Amino acid sequence: MTLTITAILLGIVEGLTEFLPVSSTGHLILATKIFGYDDTEWNVFNIVIQLGAILAVVVQFWRTFWAVGHGLLRREPLAFAFVRNVLVAFMPAAVLGVLLKKRIDVLLTSASVVAWALLVGGIAILVVERFSKQGDYEGVGQLPWHKALGVGFFQCLAMIPGMSRSGSTIMGSLCMGINRRTAAEFSFFLAIPTMMGATTLQLWSNRHALASGMGPVGWSEIGIGFVVAFVVALAVIRGFVAYISRSGFAPFAWYRIVVGVAALIILGPLLSHR
């Protein structure tokens, strides 16, 4: 399999899974393992192409961002509350991401951690879906700041590959009485500063290797993955909110459980010989 085809396939995986509570990072780690490539060689690729999916959020919700920007100029309280809540929720992951970067990088090479996190996270989603009570908050700007901060701490669970950033934030939101639609949209908006920060950190840490062209995965593969992830993610976002508003998150939980168990079975012999 050529690097170009691999980049396209990984871009599809990223676009399909970034905003679903199934862990895009976990799927990318498992995919590179199945393709037989070195995890570390594709680590930067896996991080950077997530920006393609983030761009899809900007395109899909451009009216929201335009309204918020316009509201800030008019000093509207709801616009300031929107920005405040996104920034407050972003801070826990920003601080812990810098402090724990080396430990996180080690986890990003572990397919076994991904498999177990998918399994445990799937069970957690079923429990939260069963017992959580939805509140009356309609829109990110209506949330009290302390609930936004709570969602931010839940997002830190996603530093374990396989837990899912969107899954952690959405389940955290449900635990605090935020309805499904607002929880999903908050997860989308929170992804922008979070993934931009993670990508910037990865690019800076690997700047010398990228500048010198070292390794098999270069800017051309990253560019291809970026575009593919953007196109696929845009299609996913447009249907996801409507779907979970009707059907909830249980189907994604069962999917996680099945994939987690399958990964442990399929990759078990490989991992035992490492």
Order of alpha helices (4+ residues) and beta strands (2+ residues): alpha-alpha-alpha-alpha-alpha-alpha-alpha-alpha-alpha-alpha-alpha-alpha-alpha-alpha
